[in-house]
Amino acid sequence: MKSTPSEILDYRCRLENPTSLGRSGVSQIYQLHGLQAEGYKILQELFTNIKDKLFNEYGVRTYSTKNEIKVAIDGVVLNQYLTKDIDWLGIDRFTLEIILRKEFCLKFNNQIEWKCNSRVMKLIVNQSSNIVKGVKYRSKKNIDSSSLFDIYGDFIIDCTGHNTSSSKWLKESLNLIVPTVQIHFGGGAVTFIGERFRTGNLTFDSAAVIGVIANPPKKNTSFILSPVRQINTTDQNSLGILTACAITCVNSEYPPNDSYENLLEWTKENLDPEYFTVIKSIKISSPIIPNRHAIDDRKYVEVLGKKWPQNYVLIGDAMCTFNPQYAQGMTHACRQARELGKIFGENCHKLKDISHIFNRRASKITEECWLASTVNDWKIPTLKVIETNKNGQVKIYQRGYHSDITNNDEPRTPLKIRFMQWYNYWFFQCASKSEQLATDFLFVVNQSSNPLILMKPTTFFRVIRMAFMNYLKEKGLFGRRSTS
């Protein structure tokens, strides 16, 4: 960060370019971000005053999944007549980060020290003991300076996001290769912020959050609207909501960001008319910000066992990044942070064992999100998969026309993924007729429930029955009368 702590904590205009606040490394801070229900719950547990401050000082509020949200997957609207409600936090990432930093400083006061204008360059390790003792960093004030400074720690956490250098540092310092899988699905998005106005369609005007998920390969475009704060207005046509709009794609069918007019024209061709009407009604008040080449990127730290260094862990996007249209990242990080807190709170583990215990537990959290993110991504016609094993051998698989150019083998969809694609389709058909199944699914999406509840016996047999009955109808074996 280029700014000092006091400058970062100075809450300035939320729509300014993030580089004006010294956040040049997080241009995506103004992309649309969703904090799912479980992530919001964890933050309230960590910072007991945060809810009051969000509501009373920053114009933030929550929205009812039952009454104020419209989400469609595979053409099925999932939040009709839910059996339970879920709160959706309407907030932008910049506001959330500033508030959390302030609360963190208030909670720990003089126990923390900020190192600004600095960049970590490498790890300080003891190879014989397999310990990371600290890091070497340099000042960004003098780019030409070769002087490195040391900082030591008893336990070191890398939460630097998807651009982490940990894999490179671990290979350089400990000759440790982290197994990874990258899934390139041609993901991208453009985001802008604006004031919502009425469209005349009460169904959409009454919904604060609106989303439709891409369903490749038939439908490669999706979008979501999520409020960032309430605003005062005298315009009767205004809904009084400042909202973030993300128009996303897969299969490299990127929306344009050169002008709002071109974006609207593209949206008109690629989204259903009612969604285009909603987007067209927004009065834009920010730049159009692109985000291209998003990927699923997972580091399988748990398979390294005791080869993984002591007292060093990766959290959140540093361990695994997901397709951003599912908004799992921040809540995934919150859940892993909570798990690390539990391990320390158990007071029965040696410090040298905590990283290995954490890797095993954190990987279970990651696996849930990974499957949710990648099931649809495996349908992409131009899918590219890059696998690196623990010996450093790299294998690239490519689907579609690129495979002829690169001579890469085509990726074979894992059997588990194929089953889940089939199961998900029929589950959504059942959920369109069942309030309980729709509720269960939205609780899983918000990471508030284990995904296994979608396969409990009653649900599983209901899905199988619907698929079987449909098969009989297609074969003309169901409903046929005997003529004998």
Buried (B, 14 or more C-beta within 10 A) or exposed (E): BBBEBEEBEEBEEBBEBBEEBBBEBBBBBBBBBBBBBBBBBBBEEBBEEBBEBBEEEBBBBBBBBBEBBBBBBBEBBBBEEBEEEBBBBBBBBBBBBBBBBBBEBEEEEEEEEEBBBBEBEBBBBEEEEBBBBBBBBBBEEEEEEEEBEEBEEEBBBBBBBBEBBBBEBBEEBBEBBBBBBBBBBBBBBBBBBBBBBBBEEEEBBEBBBBBBBBBBEEBBBBBBBBBBBBBEBEEEEBBEBBBBBBBBBBBBBBBBBEEBEEBBEBBBEBBEEEBBBBBEBBEBEBBBBBBBEBBBBBBBBBBBEEBBBBBBBBBBBBBBBBBBBBBBBBBBBBBBBBBBEEBEEEEEEEEBBBBBBBBEBBBEBBBBBBEBBBBBBBBBBBBBBBBBBBEEEEEBBBBBEEBEEEEBEEBEBEEEBEEBBEBBBBBBBBBBEBBBBBBBBBBBBBBBBEBEEBEEEEBEEBBEEBBEEEEEEEEEEEEEEEEE
